[in-house]
């Protein structure tokens, strides 16, 4: 694998991870907005997703 191919694969993996994190944050926000999660629970879960 060339460096260019490896860089491309890294970019794809990072983009996929970011999209997955965004989807999880949207779900968490909906749970919070529906009253199923407190603000503290939301912030804790958000912190776990983003680390």
N, C-alpha and C positions, 0 to 999 in steps of 0.2 A: 504494500500500500504506500502510495506517495504521501508526502507531507500535505499536499493540497487535498487529497482524498481524506486523510485523517482529520484535517481541519474542518472539512465539510461534514464529516460524521459527527465531530464534536459539536458543531453548530446545530445540526439536526437534533442531537440528544438534548442540548440545552433548550432549544425552542420547544421541544416536546415536554420537557420538565416544566417550563414556564407556563405552557398552556394547561397542563395538569394542575399546577398550583392555582391558576386563575379559576379553573372550574371548581376546585375545592373551596376557594374563598367565596365564590358566588353562592355555593350551597350553604356555607356557614352563615353568610349574610342573610340568606332567606330564612334559615332557622332562627336567627336572632330577630329578624323583623317579624316573624310569626309568633315570637314569644317563647319558642322552644329552647332557646339558649339565652343566658344572661349576657350582659356586655362583658363581664369578666371572663366567662366561659368562651365567648367569641374571641376575645383578645388572646387568651391562652392558646386556643386552637390555631388562631392565625399565626401566632409566634412560632408554633411548632411546624406549621406548613412552610414558613418562610426561612427556616433555618436548615 
